[in-house]
Amino acid sequence: MQADCADILKRAISSWDMESVAQGLDAHLVLTAYDQLVIETRKDCCDRVAQVLERVMIEAGRDILAPIPVVVDVKMGKYWS
């Protein structure tokens, strides 16, 4: 299972890079921690970035865990902790 999580995260990072550029998002991946991606963006972009990131994470999980539902939690805050 741990290898699957790593594969999902790698796929999500790759997809995030392509999607954020394609959609012109002013957001940058600054940290990965376990199964989390920490994205830095302007406050006015948060909702759009959250939508794209959630979709990217779900699609990455579906590609690897096809029959298992993938749940993604997106949280926003001034600081990561």
Wavefront OBJ file of the C-alpha trace (Angstrom):
o trace
v 0.000 0.000 0.000
v 2.855 2.372 0.798
v 4.228 2.003 -2.732
v 0.793 2.802 -4.156
v 0.653 6.004 -2.094
v 4.075 7.027 -3.385
v 2.989 6.321 -6.962
v -0.182 8.371 -6.502
v 1.793 11.283 -5.107
v 4.336 11.171 -7.962
v 1.550 11.110 -10.514
v -0.290 13.949 -8.765
v 2.854 16.114 -8.671
v 3.436 15.602 -12.371
v -0.203 16.346 -13.200
v -0.220 19.376 -10.909
v 2.791 20.849 -12.689
v 1.141 20.462 -16.089
v -2.300 21.693 -14.946
v -1.039 24.729 -13.046
v 0.940 25.896 -16.079
v -1.835 25.087 -18.569
v -4.379 27.039 -16.518
v -2.031 29.895 -15.724
v -2.381 29.450 -11.973
v -0.194 31.602 -9.777
v 0.595 28.720 -7.438
v 3.700 26.729 -6.623
v 4.380 23.401 -4.984
v 6.636 24.176 -2.019
v 6.624 20.972 0.002
v 5.580 17.360 -0.002
v 5.110 15.608 3.321
v 4.028 11.974 3.380
v 0.834 12.045 1.305
v 0.423 15.819 1.329
v 1.192 18.525 -1.164
v 1.708 22.042 0.153
v 0.932 24.696 -2.449
v 1.676 28.397 -2.080
v -0.622 30.848 -3.836
v -2.246 34.237 -3.505
v -5.357 34.472 -1.357
v -7.540 35.397 -4.336
v -6.481 32.199 -6.160
v -7.110 29.756 -3.308
v -10.499 28.434 -4.389
v -9.448 27.762 -7.993
v -6.162 26.177 -6.908
v -8.021 23.958 -4.420
v -10.431 22.774 -7.131
v -7.642 21.907 -9.557
v -5.517 20.240 -6.894
v -8.410 18.121 -5.634
v -9.242 16.952 -9.156
v -5.589 16.154 -9.910
v -5.217 14.134 -6.697
v -8.439 12.181 -7.289
v -7.495 11.378 -10.881
v -4.020 10.230 -9.800
v -5.564 7.946 -7.194
v -8.125 6.558 -9.614
v -5.430 5.658 -12.102
v -3.726 3.421 -9.544
v -6.534 2.280 -7.231
v -9.251 1.962 -9.882
v -11.986 0.135 -7.929
v -11.279 1.897 -4.603
v -12.843 5.317 -3.996
v -10.292 8.079 -3.474
v -10.980 10.757 -0.861
v -9.029 14.010 -0.931
v -9.073 16.675 1.771
v -8.044 20.166 0.713
v -7.365 22.643 3.485
v -6.277 26.259 3.304
v -4.448 28.324 5.828
v -1.902 31.012 6.310
v 0.669 28.532 7.603
v 1.227 24.824 7.140
v 1.427 22.777 10.320
l 1 2 3 4 5 6 7 8 9 10 11 12 13 14 15 16 17 18 19 20 21 22 23 24 25 26 27 28 29 30 31 32 33 34 35 36 37 38 39 40 41 42 43 44 45 46 47 48 49 50 51 52 53 54 55 56 57 58 59 60 61 62 63 64 65 66 67 68 69 70 71 72 73 74 75 76 77 78 79 80 81
